[in-house]
Amino acid sequence: MHSAFMIDRAVVRFAETGEGELAWEAPYHLLSAGFHDAVLAIDREARAITVLRIYRVR
């Protein structure tokens, strides 16, 4: 549960404020969320963020 909360919090914080550790790995963005990376597709025109995958990285 803790991991899911950390990932959710990181994605919501990034969506609302643009804050977070974001890296570009074409064609997607990687958002660091605790011990995980969330792979994001960002559609700026539609103002939408889609979480495609979540990896345990650390």
Protein Blocks (a to p, Z undefined) as FASTA:
>chain_A
ZZmmmmmmmmmmmmmnopacdddddfbdcddehjaccdddddfknopacdfbdcdfZZ
